[in-house]
Amino acid sequence: MHYGPNAIAIMENNTTDMLLNADETIYTKAYELKRASSFGIAYKAASTIGSVDVTINIEQGYQAPGSPEASDATFVTPANISAICSRRTTETTLVIQTISPVVAPWLRFRITGAGSNAADTIVNIWLMMQES
């Protein structure tokens, strides 16, 4: 039996509206990948007072992070995986794209603002998964 595709609203501090203050780095909650075999992501960023400048990276680990929503030595960006978006400055435009995580049971996202990122930038991410 096949299920999906399913979309999971990604959270940080129990909210899907993740506030990325200027050049801050935030780490989302980690999600167990289970039986999924195909992956996608939808994301957008918006600010009411200035421009956005956002980079989103995948981080993966072999176990749940010991430090949820913080830098953790067991979670890294896998080798040879580029940023999902690098210095994205287009506001409010929803982007949907394929991602190819490595075979690891856990995944989360690291979101980084650059110097020109407005202090009120809100980032929303949805992880989409399909079982094969």
N, C-alpha and C positions, 0 to 999 in steps of 0.2 A: 504494500500500500504506500502511496506517495502523499506527502503532506506539503502544504505551502503553495506559493511562497509565503513566508511570514515576515513581518516587519516588527522590529523591536525599537521602541523609542529609547535612545541612549540617555543615561542620566549621570549627573554629578551633583552631589549634595541633595539627593532625592528630588531633583527637578530636571525637566527636559529643556528648560530655557537656561542654558549654561552661560553665565556672565563671565566674559573674558575681558578683564580690566587691563587696558593698555598692553604692556609687554609681558603679562602674566602667562604662566603655563599651568594648564589644568589637566588632570588625569580623570577619565571617566570611570564609572564602575566597570568591573570585569564581568564578562559574560562567557558562560561555558558553551562551546560550539556544538557538542553532542553529535547528532547524525547529519548535519548539513554538509552538502558537497559543493554547492554553488553559492556565491556571495555577491552582494551588491551593497551600495551605500547611497543614501540620500542625505544632503546637507545644505544648509544655508546659514548666512550670517547677516546681521543687520544692526545698524546703529541709528539713533535719532539725532545725535549731536555731532557726528563726524564720520570719517571714513573707516572702513574695516581693512584689516591686513592680517589674515589668518592662515596658519599652516596646520594641517591635520595629518598625523601619523598613526599608523597601526602599531600597537605594542602587543606582544604575545608572550605567553608563559606556559610552563609545564605543570603549574599548580596555581591555585587561587593566590592572588597577591597577599603577602603578609601585611602590607601597608595599603589597604584599599584607598583609592583616590589620592595616592601620593607616589612619589618616586619609589620604585621597588626594584631591587637587584634581580629578582626572578622574572621581571617583565622588561623586554627589550624590543626594539624594532628589528625584525628579522633581516638578515643579510640579503642584499639584492632586492629589497622592496623599497620602492620610491615613496615619497610622501603622497597621500591621497590628493592633497592640494598644497601648493607651496606659494605663500604670500598672496593668497586670493584676496582681491580687492573689490570684486563685484558684489554689491549689496543685494540682499533679499531674493536673489535669483536661486531657485532650487536647482541643484545639480544631482543627477542620478548617474552612477557609474558602477562598473564591475570592479571588485577587488579580489585579490588572490592571496589570502593568508596562507601561511605555511601550515603543515599538519602539526598542530599544537592544540591542546584542549581549551585554552583560555585566550580571550581577546579583549582588548580595551583600546581606547583612543587617547592620544596625547595631543592637546590643542594648544597652540602657542600664538600669542599676539606679537606683532612687530612694533617698532617704535611709533609708527603712525596709526596704530590701531586705537580707535576711540575707547574711552573708559567704560562706555555703556554697551559695548558690543555683545549681542546675544547670539549664541551658536546653537543650532538644533541639528541633531544627527539621528538618522534611522538606519539600523543595520538590517539588511534583508537577506534571508537565508532560504534555500530550497533543498529539500532532501531529494536524493536520487533513487 
